[in-house]
Amino acid sequence: MDQSSDVGDVEITRRIRQALMADDTLSITAKNIKVITVNGTVTLRGPVETAGERLSIFNKANTVANGRVDNQLEVTSR
């Protein structure tokens, strides 16, 4: 699945990325997840280090996308 070029979708992705980068509690791994927005629905993909990071990222995306989030993040242990 590829990111939509729709202006609204790009803005949603930008706002989520901005929220992730501003959160100093997230690991570098978590900040590098894929955020893909198509027709207003956000898909989150990639590894995160803890269940807490997974939930935190989901909550941020959920707020921006008004509840339209498919959370495919995977917790990986080192």
HTML snippet that shows the backbone in 3Dmol.js (N, CA, C, O; Angstrom):
<script src="https://3Dmol.org/build/3Dmol-min.js"></script>
<div id="view" style="width:600px;height:400px;position:relative"></div>
<script>
const pdb = `
ATOM      1  N   MET A   1       0.846  -1.169   0.000  1.00  0.00           N
ATOM      2  CA  MET A   1       0.000   0.000   0.000  1.00  0.00           C
ATOM      3  C   MET A   1       0.895   1.237   0.000  1.00  0.00           C
ATOM      4  O   MET A   1       1.854   1.330   0.766  1.00  0.00           O
ATOM      5  N   ASP A   2       0.564   2.171  -0.866  1.00  0.00           N
ATOM      6  CA  ASP A   2       1.338   3.401  -0.979  1.00  0.00           C
ATOM      7  C   ASP A   2       0.558   4.590  -0.447  1.00  0.00           C
ATOM      8  O   ASP A   2      -0.672   4.607  -0.468  1.00  0.00           O
ATOM      9  N   GLN A   3       1.291   5.575   0.028  1.00  0.00           N
ATOM     10  CA  GLN A   3       0.704   6.820   0.511  1.00  0.00           C
ATOM     11  C   GLN A   3      -0.063   7.499  -0.622  1.00  0.00           C
ATOM     12  O   GLN A   3       0.430   7.586  -1.746  1.00  0.00           O
ATOM     13  N   SER A   4      -1.253   7.971  -0.327  1.00  0.00           N
ATOM     14  CA  SER A   4      -2.053   8.734  -1.278  1.00  0.00           C
ATOM     15  C   SER A   4      -1.412  10.098  -1.493  1.00  0.00           C
ATOM     16  O   SER A   4      -0.753  10.631  -0.600  1.00  0.00           O
ATOM     17  N   SER A   5      -1.609  10.658  -2.682  1.00  0.00           N
ATOM     18  CA  SER A   5      -1.104  12.005  -2.953  1.00  0.00           C
ATOM     19  C   SER A   5      -2.172  13.066  -2.690  1.00  0.00           C
ATOM     20  O   SER A   5      -1.939  14.254  -2.915  1.00  0.00           O
ATOM     21  N   ASP A   6      -3.336  12.640  -2.215  1.00  0.00           N
ATOM     22  CA  ASP A   6      -4.405  13.568  -1.857  1.00  0.00           C
ATOM     23  C   ASP A   6      -3.909  14.517  -0.762  1.00  0.00           C
ATOM     24  O   ASP A   6      -3.274  14.089   0.201  1.00  0.00           O
ATOM     25  N   VAL A   7      -4.205  15.796  -0.920  1.00  0.00           N
ATOM     26  CA  VAL A   7      -3.718  16.811   0.022  1.00  0.00           C
ATOM     27  C   VAL A   7      -4.146  16.506   1.457  1.00  0.00           C
ATOM     28  O   VAL A   7      -3.347  16.659   2.380  1.00  0.00           O
ATOM     29  N   GLY A   8      -5.379  16.082   1.658  1.00  0.00           N
ATOM     30  CA  GLY A   8      -5.860  15.763   3.001  1.00  0.00           C
ATOM     31  C   GLY A   8      -5.119  14.591   3.607  1.00  0.00           C
ATOM     32  O   GLY A   8      -4.774  14.616   4.788  1.00  0.00           O
ATOM     33  N   ASP A   9      -4.869  13.552   2.802  1.00  0.00           N
ATOM     34  CA  ASP A   9      -4.134  12.380   3.287  1.00  0.00           C
ATOM     35  C   ASP A   9      -2.694  12.737   3.650  1.00  0.00           C
ATOM     36  O   ASP A   9      -2.173  12.295   4.674  1.00  0.00           O
ATOM     37  N   VAL A  10      -2.065  13.533   2.807  1.00  0.00           N
ATOM     38  CA  VAL A  10      -0.686  13.954   3.073  1.00  0.00           C
ATOM     39  C   VAL A  10      -0.626  14.763   4.369  1.00  0.00           C
ATOM     40  O   VAL A  10       0.316  14.617   5.148  1.00  0.00           O
ATOM     41  N   GLU A  11      -1.617  15.608   4.601  1.00  0.00           N
ATOM     42  CA  GLU A  11      -1.657  16.427   5.817  1.00  0.00           C
ATOM     43  C   GLU A  11      -1.831  15.558   7.062  1.00  0.00           C
ATOM     44  O   GLU A  11      -1.189  15.808   8.082  1.00  0.00           O
ATOM     45  N   ILE A  12      -2.684  14.548   6.991  1.00  0.00           N
ATOM     46  CA  ILE A  12      -2.872  13.632   8.127  1.00  0.00           C
ATOM     47  C   ILE A  12      -1.552  12.943   8.457  1.00  0.00           C
ATOM     48  O   ILE A  12      -1.149  12.883   9.619  1.00  0.00           O
ATOM     49  N   THR A  13      -0.883  12.425   7.433  1.00  0.00           N
ATOM     50  CA  THR A  13       0.401  11.751   7.639  1.00  0.00           C
ATOM     51  C   THR A  13       1.420  12.714   8.241  1.00  0.00           C
ATOM     52  O   THR A  13       2.151  12.344   9.159  1.00  0.00           O
ATOM     53  N   ARG A  14       1.473  13.930   7.740  1.00  0.00           N
ATOM     54  CA  ARG A  14       2.417  14.931   8.244  1.00  0.00           C
ATOM     55  C   ARG A  14       2.164  15.227   9.718  1.00  0.00           C
ATOM     56  O   ARG A  14       3.107  15.304  10.506  1.00  0.00           O
ATOM     57  N   ARG A  15       0.910  15.390  10.090  1.00  0.00           N
ATOM     58  CA  ARG A  15       0.570  15.709  11.485  1.00  0.00           C
ATOM     59  C   ARG A  15       0.917  14.554  12.426  1.00  0.00           C
ATOM     60  O   ARG A  15       1.375  14.783  13.546  1.00  0.00           O
ATOM     61  N   ILE A  16       0.703  13.322  11.979  1.00  0.00           N
ATOM     62  CA  ILE A  16       1.062  12.162  12.808  1.00  0.00           C
ATOM     63  C   ILE A  16       2.577  12.082  12.960  1.00  0.00           C
ATOM     64  O   ILE A  16       3.074  11.886  14.069  1.00  0.00           O
ATOM     65  N   ARG A  17       3.313  12.231  11.866  1.00  0.00           N
ATOM     66  CA  ARG A  17       4.784  12.199  11.918  1.00  0.00           C
ATOM     67  C   ARG A  17       5.312  13.279  12.861  1.00  0.00           C
ATOM     68  O   ARG A  17       6.229  13.040  13.647  1.00  0.00           O
ATOM     69  N   GLN A  18       4.726  14.458  12.769  1.00  0.00           N
ATOM     70  CA  GLN A  18       5.134  15.571  13.628  1.00  0.00           C
ATOM     71  C   GLN A  18       4.919  15.212  15.106  1.00  0.00           C
ATOM     72  O   GLN A  18       5.771  15.498  15.947  1.00  0.00           O
ATOM     73  N   ALA A  19       3.789  14.593  15.409  1.00  0.00           N
ATOM     74  CA  ALA A  19       3.494  14.187  16.792  1.00  0.00           C
ATOM     75  C   ALA A  19       4.486  13.132  17.273  1.00  0.00           C
ATOM     76  O   ALA A  19       4.908  13.161  18.429  1.00  0.00           O
ATOM     77  N   LEU A  20       4.858  12.206  16.400  1.00  0.00           N
ATOM     78  CA  LEU A  20       5.819  11.167  16.779  1.00  0.00           C
ATOM     79  C   LEU A  20       7.191  11.770  17.053  1.00  0.00           C
ATOM     80  O   LEU A  20       7.838  11.423  18.042  1.00  0.00           O
ATOM     81  N   MET A  21       7.632  12.662  16.190  1.00  0.00           N
ATOM     82  CA  MET A  21       8.954  13.268  16.348  1.00  0.00           C
ATOM     83  C   MET A  21       9.032  14.149  17.596  1.00  0.00           C
ATOM     84  O   MET A  21      10.103  14.295  18.186  1.00  0.00           O
ATOM     85  N   ALA A  22       7.918  14.727  17.995  1.00  0.00           N
ATOM     86  CA  ALA A  22       7.899  15.611  19.165  1.00  0.00           C
ATOM     87  C   ALA A  22       7.885  14.845  20.484  1.00  0.00           C
ATOM     88  O   ALA A  22       8.095  15.433  21.545  1.00  0.00           O
ATOM     89  N   ASP A  23       7.639  13.540  20.426  1.00  0.00           N
ATOM     90  CA  ASP A  23       7.532  12.729  21.640  1.00  0.00           C
ATOM     91  C   ASP A  23       8.893  12.133  22.002  1.00  0.00           C
ATOM     92  O   ASP A  23       9.340  11.165  21.387  1.00  0.00           O
ATOM     93  N   ASP A  24       9.537  12.715  22.997  1.00  0.00           N
ATOM     94  CA  ASP A  24      10.871  12.263  23.406  1.00  0.00           C
ATOM     95  C   ASP A  24      10.863  10.918  24.122  1.00  0.00           C
ATOM     96  O   ASP A  24      11.926  10.350  24.371  1.00  0.00           O
ATOM     97  N   THR A  25       9.685  10.399  24.459  1.00  0.00           N
ATOM     98  CA  THR A  25       9.621   9.100  25.135  1.00  0.00           C
ATOM     99  C   THR A  25       9.678   7.938  24.147  1.00  0.00           C
ATOM    100  O   THR A  25       9.889   6.796  24.553  1.00  0.00           O
ATOM    101  N   LEU A  26       9.493   8.213  22.855  1.00  0.00           N
ATOM    102  CA  LEU A  26       9.514   7.145  21.851  1.00  0.00           C
ATOM    103  C   LEU A  26      10.939   6.834  21.417  1.00  0.00           C
ATOM    104  O   LEU A  26      11.781   7.728  21.327  1.00  0.00           O
ATOM    105  N   SER A  27      11.198   5.566  21.152  1.00  0.00           N
ATOM    106  CA  SER A  27      12.511   5.141  20.668  1.00  0.00           C
ATOM    107  C   SER A  27      12.690   5.574  19.211  1.00  0.00           C
ATOM    108  O   SER A  27      11.724   5.919  18.532  1.00  0.00           O
ATOM    109  N   ILE A  28      13.922   5.550  18.751  1.00  0.00           N
ATOM    110  CA  ILE A  28      14.209   5.839  17.341  1.00  0.00           C
ATOM    111  C   ILE A  28      13.473   4.837  16.458  1.00  0.00           C
ATOM    112  O   ILE A  28      12.957   5.199  15.400  1.00  0.00           O
ATOM    113  N   THR A  29      13.423   3.588  16.888  1.00  0.00           N
ATOM    114  CA  THR A  29      12.708   2.553  16.138  1.00  0.00           C
ATOM    115  C   THR A  29      11.250   2.950  15.948  1.00  0.00           C
ATOM    116  O   THR A  29      10.714   2.858  14.844  1.00  0.00           O
ATOM    117  N   ALA A  30      10.618   3.387  17.018  1.00  0.00           N
ATOM    118  CA  ALA A  30       9.202   3.762  16.957  1.00  0.00           C
ATOM    119  C   ALA A  30       8.979   4.978  16.066  1.00  0.00           C
ATOM    120  O   ALA A  30       7.960   5.070  15.382  1.00  0.00           O
ATOM    121  N   LYS A  31       9.916   5.897  16.072  1.00  0.00           N
ATOM    122  CA  LYS A  31       9.767   7.105  15.258  1.00  0.00           C
ATOM    123  C   LYS A  31       9.934   6.820  13.771  1.00  0.00           C
ATOM    124  O   LYS A  31       9.593   7.657  12.935  1.00  0.00           O
ATOM    125  N   ASN A  32      10.453   5.646  13.438  1.00  0.00           N
ATOM    126  CA  ASN A  32      10.695   5.300  12.042  1.00  0.00           C
ATOM    127  C   ASN A  32       9.667   4.337  11.459  1.00  0.00           C
ATOM    128  O   ASN A  32       9.925   3.713  10.429  1.00  0.00           O
ATOM    129  N   ILE A  33       8.521   4.207  12.091  1.00  0.00           N
ATOM    130  CA  ILE A  33       7.474   3.340  11.548  1.00  0.00           C
ATOM    131  C   ILE A  33       6.916   3.941  10.262  1.00  0.00           C
ATOM    132  O   ILE A  33       7.138   5.114   9.959  1.00  0.00           O
ATOM    133  N   LYS A  34       6.194   3.122   9.517  1.00  0.00           N
ATOM    134  CA  LYS A  34       5.515   3.609   8.316  1.00  0.00           C
ATOM    135  C   LYS A  34       4.142   4.127   8.701  1.00  0.00           C
ATOM    136  O   LYS A  34       3.387   3.464   9.412  1.00  0.00           O
ATOM    137  N   VAL A  35       3.832   5.315   8.225  1.00  0.00           N
ATOM    138  CA  VAL A  35       2.516   5.918   8.407  1.00  0.00           C
ATOM    139  C   VAL A  35       1.968   6.151   7.008  1.00  0.00           C
ATOM    140  O   VAL A  35       2.491   6.977   6.261  1.00  0.00           O
ATOM    141  N   ILE A  36       0.915   5.425   6.655  1.00  0.00           N
ATOM    142  CA  ILE A  36       0.343   5.495   5.311  1.00  0.00           C
ATOM    143  C   ILE A  36      -1.115   5.911   5.434  1.00  0.00           C
ATOM    144  O   ILE A  36      -1.885   5.282   6.161  1.00  0.00           O
ATOM    145  N   THR A  37      -1.491   6.963   4.729  1.00  0.00           N
ATOM    146  CA  THR A  37      -2.870   7.438   4.768  1.00  0.00           C
ATOM    147  C   THR A  37      -3.476   7.361   3.377  1.00  0.00           C
ATOM    148  O   THR A  37      -2.934   7.908   2.417  1.00  0.00           O
ATOM    149  N   VAL A  38      -4.611   6.672   3.281  1.00  0.00           N
ATOM    150  CA  VAL A  38      -5.346   6.544   2.022  1.00  0.00           C
ATOM    151  C   VAL A  38      -6.819   6.765   2.318  1.00  0.00           C
ATOM    152  O   VAL A  38      -7.410   6.067   3.143  1.00  0.00           O
ATOM    153  N   ASN A  39      -7.406   7.739   1.641  1.00  0.00           N
ATOM    154  CA  ASN A  39      -8.826   8.067   1.825  1.00  0.00           C
ATOM    155  C   ASN A  39      -9.177   8.333   3.290  1.00  0.00           C
ATOM    156  O   ASN A  39     -10.255   7.963   3.756  1.00  0.00           O
ATOM    157  N   GLY A  40      -8.259   8.977   4.008  1.00  0.00           N
ATOM    158  CA  GLY A  40      -8.507   9.347   5.395  1.00  0.00           C
ATOM    159  C   GLY A  40      -8.257   8.255   6.419  1.00  0.00           C
ATOM    160  O   GLY A  40      -8.342   8.503   7.622  1.00  0.00           O
ATOM    161  N   THR A  41      -7.949   7.049   5.957  1.00  0.00           N
ATOM    162  CA  THR A  41      -7.659   5.943   6.870  1.00  0.00           C
ATOM    163  C   THR A  41      -6.148   5.759   6.975  1.00  0.00           C
ATOM    164  O   THR A  41      -5.448   5.666   5.966  1.00  0.00           O
ATOM    165  N   VAL A  42      -5.663   5.708   8.204  1.00  0.00           N
ATOM    166  CA  VAL A  42      -4.232   5.599   8.470  1.00  0.00           C
ATOM    167  C   VAL A  42      -3.872   4.151   8.770  1.00  0.00           C
ATOM    168  O   VAL A  42      -4.551   3.482   9.550  1.00  0.00           O
ATOM    169  N   THR A  43      -2.800   3.671   8.146  1.00  0.00           N
ATOM    170  CA  THR A  43      -2.242   2.362   8.466  1.00  0.00           C
ATOM    171  C   THR A  43      -0.870   2.592   9.093  1.00  0.00           C
ATOM    172  O   THR A  43      -0.026   3.298   8.539  1.00  0.00           O
ATOM    173  N   LEU A  44      -0.667   1.985  10.255  1.00  0.00           N
ATOM    174  CA  LEU A  44       0.609   2.064  10.965  1.00  0.00           C
ATOM    175  C   LEU A  44       1.298   0.717  10.820  1.00  0.00           C
ATOM    176  O   LEU A  44       0.713  -0.317  11.141  1.00  0.00           O
ATOM    177  N   ARG A  45       2.547   0.719  10.336  1.00  0.00           N
ATOM    178  CA  ARG A  45       3.289  -0.529  10.146  1.00  0.00           C
ATOM    179  C   ARG A  45       4.714  -0.385  10.635  1.00  0.00           C
ATOM    180  O   ARG A  45       5.313   0.688  10.568  1.00  0.00           O
ATOM    181  N   GLY A  46       5.245  -1.501  11.133  1.00  0.00           N
ATOM    182  CA  GLY A  46       6.642  -1.524  11.517  1.00  0.00           C
ATOM    183  C   GLY A  46       6.835  -1.982  12.947  1.00  0.00           C
ATOM    184  O   GLY A  46       5.873  -2.220  13.677  1.00  0.00           O
ATOM    185  N   PRO A  47       8.100  -2.101  13.335  1.00  0.00           N
ATOM    186  CA  PRO A  47       8.412  -2.562  14.687  1.00  0.00           C
ATOM    187  C   PRO A  47       8.449  -1.419  15.690  1.00  0.00           C
ATOM    188  O   PRO A  47       8.822  -0.293  15.360  1.00  0.00           O
ATOM    189  N   VAL A  48       8.057  -1.729  16.911  1.00  0.00           N
ATOM    190  CA  VAL A  48       8.220  -0.831  18.058  1.00  0.00           C
ATOM    191  C   VAL A  48       8.823  -1.665  19.182  1.00  0.00           C
ATOM    192  O   VAL A  48       8.762  -2.894  19.149  1.00  0.00           O
ATOM    193  N   GLU A  49       9.398  -1.006  20.168  1.00  0.00           N
ATOM    194  CA  GLU A  49      10.115  -1.737  21.211  1.00  0.00           C
ATOM    195  C   GLU A  49       9.242  -2.215  22.358  1.00  0.00           C
ATOM    196  O   GLU A  49       9.580  -3.195  23.022  1.00  0.00           O
ATOM    197  N   THR A  50       8.117  -1.536  22.604  1.00  0.00           N
ATOM    198  CA  THR A  50       7.269  -1.923  23.735  1.00  0.00           C
ATOM    199  C   THR A  50       5.790  -1.793  23.380  1.00  0.00           C
ATOM    200  O   THR A  50       5.419  -1.111  22.426  1.00  0.00           O
ATOM    201  N   ALA A  51       4.965  -2.459  24.165  1.00  0.00           N
ATOM    202  CA  ALA A  51       3.514  -2.326  24.003  1.00  0.00           C
ATOM    203  C   ALA A  51       3.083  -0.895  24.304  1.00  0.00           C
ATOM    204  O   ALA A  51       2.122  -0.395  23.718  1.00  0.00           O
ATOM    205  N   GLY A  52       3.790  -0.240  25.213  1.00  0.00           N
ATOM    206  CA  GLY A  52       3.492   1.155  25.536  1.00  0.00           C
ATOM    207  C   GLY A  52       3.706   2.077  24.345  1.00  0.00           C
ATOM    208  O   GLY A  52       2.910   2.984  24.101  1.00  0.00           O
ATOM    209  N   GLU A  53       4.784   1.841  23.606  1.00  0.00           N
ATOM    210  CA  GLU A  53       5.023   2.634  22.393  1.00  0.00           C
ATOM    211  C   GLU A  53       3.921   2.382  21.366  1.00  0.00           C
ATOM    212  O   GLU A  53       3.425   3.310  20.727  1.00  0.00           O
ATOM    213  N   ARG A  54       3.552   1.126  21.222  1.00  0.00           N
ATOM    214  CA  ARG A  54       2.496   0.769  20.267  1.00  0.00           C
ATOM    215  C   ARG A  54       1.214   1.531  20.592  1.00  0.00           C
ATOM    216  O   ARG A  54       0.578   2.098  19.704  1.00  0.00           O
ATOM    217  N   LEU A  55       0.844   1.541  21.860  1.00  0.00           N
ATOM    218  CA  LEU A  55      -0.374   2.222  22.292  1.00  0.00           C
ATOM    219  C   LEU A  55      -0.250   3.739  22.136  1.00  0.00           C
ATOM    220  O   LEU A  55      -1.186   4.396  21.681  1.00  0.00           O
ATOM    221  N   SER A  56       0.887   4.285  22.506  1.00  0.00           N
ATOM    222  CA  SER A  56       1.105   5.726  22.400  1.00  0.00           C
ATOM    223  C   SER A  56       0.993   6.199  20.951  1.00  0.00           C
ATOM    224  O   SER A  56       0.343   7.206  20.671  1.00  0.00           O
ATOM    225  N   ILE A  57       1.622   5.478  20.044  1.00  0.00           N
ATOM    226  CA  ILE A  57       1.563   5.835  18.622  1.00  0.00           C
ATOM    227  C   ILE A  57       0.138   5.711  18.107  1.00  0.00           C
ATOM    228  O   ILE A  57      -0.346   6.589  17.394  1.00  0.00           O
ATOM    229  N   PHE A  58      -0.533   4.624  18.468  1.00  0.00           N
ATOM    230  CA  PHE A  58      -1.924   4.441  18.047  1.00  0.00           C
ATOM    231  C   PHE A  58      -2.787   5.603  18.533  1.00  0.00           C
ATOM    232  O   PHE A  58      -3.584   6.146  17.767  1.00  0.00           O
ATOM    233  N   ASN A  59      -2.634   5.985  19.792  1.00  0.00           N
ATOM    234  CA  ASN A  59      -3.445   7.076  20.347  1.00  0.00           C
ATOM    235  C   ASN A  59      -3.203   8.394  19.617  1.00  0.00           C
ATOM    236  O   ASN A  59      -4.148   9.136  19.347  1.00  0.00           O
ATOM    237  N   LYS A  60      -1.943   8.688  19.296  1.00  0.00           N
ATOM    238  CA  LYS A  60      -1.632   9.911  18.553  1.00  0.00           C
ATOM    239  C   LYS A  60      -2.284   9.876  17.172  1.00  0.00           C
ATOM    240  O   LYS A  60      -2.915  10.847  16.755  1.00  0.00           O
ATOM    241  N   ALA A  61      -2.132   8.763  16.469  1.00  0.00           N
ATOM    242  CA  ALA A  61      -2.705   8.634  15.129  1.00  0.00           C
ATOM    243  C   ALA A  61      -4.226   8.677  15.186  1.00  0.00           C
ATOM    244  O   ALA A  61      -4.868   9.292  14.334  1.00  0.00           O
ATOM    245  N   ASN A  62      -4.789   8.035  16.175  1.00  0.00           N
ATOM    246  CA  ASN A  62      -6.241   7.979  16.331  1.00  0.00           C
ATOM    247  C   ASN A  62      -6.829   9.376  16.531  1.00  0.00           C
ATOM    248  O   ASN A  62      -7.894   9.690  16.000  1.00  0.00           O
ATOM    249  N   THR A  63      -6.137  10.200  17.290  1.00  0.00           N
ATOM    250  CA  THR A  63      -6.583  11.573  17.522  1.00  0.00           C
ATOM    251  C   THR A  63      -6.574  12.371  16.214  1.00  0.00           C
ATOM    252  O   THR A  63      -7.533  13.080  15.910  1.00  0.00           O
ATOM    253  N   VAL A  64      -5.506  12.254  15.455  1.00  0.00           N
ATOM    254  CA  VAL A  64      -5.379  13.003  14.197  1.00  0.00           C
ATOM    255  C   VAL A  64      -6.362  12.488  13.150  1.00  0.00           C
ATOM    256  O   VAL A  64      -6.957  13.281  12.419  1.00  0.00           O
ATOM    257  N   ALA A  65      -6.539  11.170  13.071  1.00  0.00           N
ATOM    258  CA  ALA A  65      -7.346  10.558  12.006  1.00  0.00           C
ATOM    259  C   ALA A  65      -8.795  10.306  12.418  1.00  0.00           C
ATOM    260  O   ALA A  65      -9.530   9.614  11.714  1.00  0.00           O
ATOM    261  N   ASN A  66      -9.202  10.860  13.543  1.00  0.00           N
ATOM    262  CA  ASN A  66     -10.596  10.704  13.993  1.00  0.00           C
ATOM    263  C   ASN A  66     -11.049   9.246  14.059  1.00  0.00           C
ATOM    264  O   ASN A  66     -12.155   8.909  13.636  1.00  0.00           O
ATOM    265  N   GLY A  67     -10.184   8.393  14.593  1.00  0.00           N
ATOM    266  CA  GLY A  67     -10.567   7.005  14.822  1.00  0.00           C
ATOM    267  C   GLY A  67     -10.417   6.075  13.641  1.00  0.00           C
ATOM    268  O   GLY A  67     -10.807   4.910  13.723  1.00  0.00           O
ATOM    269  N   ARG A  68      -9.859   6.560  12.543  1.00  0.00           N
ATOM    270  CA  ARG A  68      -9.717   5.713  11.351  1.00  0.00           C
ATOM    271  C   ARG A  68      -8.272   5.225  11.235  1.00  0.00           C
ATOM    272  O   ARG A  68      -7.505   5.701  10.398  1.00  0.00           O
ATOM    273  N   VAL A  69      -7.920   4.261  12.096  1.00  0.00           N
ATOM    274  CA  VAL A  69      -6.542   3.779  12.155  1.00  0.00           C
ATOM    275  C   VAL A  69      -6.510   2.257  12.146  1.00  0.00           C
ATOM    276  O   VAL A  69      -7.218   1.603  12.912  1.00  0.00           O
ATOM    277  N   ASP A  70      -5.681   1.705  11.269  1.00  0.00           N
ATOM    278  CA  ASP A  70      -5.408   0.272  11.222  1.00  0.00           C
ATOM    279  C   ASP A  70      -4.020   0.084  11.830  1.00  0.00           C
ATOM    280  O   ASP A  70      -3.010   0.385  11.194  1.00  0.00           O
ATOM    281  N   ASN A  71      -3.977  -0.415  13.060  1.00  0.00           N
ATOM    282  CA  ASN A  71      -2.724  -0.534  13.797  1.00  0.00           C
ATOM    283  C   ASN A  71      -2.081  -1.891  13.528  1.00  0.00           C
ATOM    284  O   ASN A  71      -2.497  -2.904  14.091  1.00  0.00           O
ATOM    285  N   GLN A  72      -1.067  -1.908  12.667  1.00  0.00           N
ATOM    286  CA  GLN A  72      -0.334  -3.133  12.349  1.00  0.00           C
ATOM    287  C   GLN A  72       1.071  -3.122  12.955  1.00  0.00           C
ATOM    288  O   GLN A  72       1.944  -3.874  12.521  1.00  0.00           O
ATOM    289  N   LEU A  73       1.284  -2.275  13.951  1.00  0.00           N
ATOM    290  CA  LEU A  73       2.589  -2.202  14.604  1.00  0.00           C
ATOM    291  C   LEU A  73       2.875  -3.495  15.357  1.00  0.00           C
ATOM    292  O   LEU A  73       1.973  -4.098  15.938  1.00  0.00           O
ATOM    293  N   GLU A  74       4.138  -3.914  15.340  1.00  0.00           N
ATOM    294  CA  GLU A  74       4.542  -5.152  16.004  1.00  0.00           C
ATOM    295  C   GLU A  74       5.582  -4.849  17.076  1.00  0.00           C
ATOM    296  O   GLU A  74       6.572  -4.161  16.830  1.00  0.00           O
ATOM    297  N   VAL A  75       5.333  -5.380  18.273  1.00  0.00           N
ATOM    298  CA  VAL A  75       6.291  -5.226  19.365  1.00  0.00           C
ATOM    299  C   VAL A  75       7.388  -6.265  19.168  1.00  0.00           C
ATOM    300  O   VAL A  75       7.120  -7.462  19.074  1.00  0.00           O
ATOM    301  N   THR A  76       8.627  -5.785  19.108  1.00  0.00           N
ATOM    302  CA  THR A  76       9.770  -6.685  18.957  1.00  0.00           C
ATOM    303  C   THR A  76      10.655  -6.546  20.180  1.00  0.00           C
ATOM    304  O   THR A  76      10.917  -5.435  20.641  1.00  0.00           O
ATOM    305  N   SER A  77      11.106  -7.652  20.696  1.00  0.00           N
ATOM    306  CA  SER A  77      12.017  -7.587  21.841  1.00  0.00           C
ATOM    307  C   SER A  77      13.427  -7.818  21.344  1.00  0.00           C
ATOM    308  O   SER A  77      13.660  -8.586  20.410  1.00  0.00           O
ATOM    309  N   ARG A  78      14.354  -7.146  21.976  1.00  0.00           N
ATOM    310  CA  ARG A  78      15.756  -7.237  21.549  1.00  0.00           C
ATOM    311  C   ARG A  78      16.435  -8.412  22.178  1.00  0.00           C
ATOM    312  O   ARG A  78      17.618  -8.645  21.934  1.00  0.00           O
TER     313      ARG A  78
END
`;
const viewer = $3Dmol.createViewer("view");
viewer.addModel(pdb, "pdb");
viewer.setStyle({}, {cartoon: {color: "spectrum"}});
viewer.zoomTo();
viewer.render();
</script>
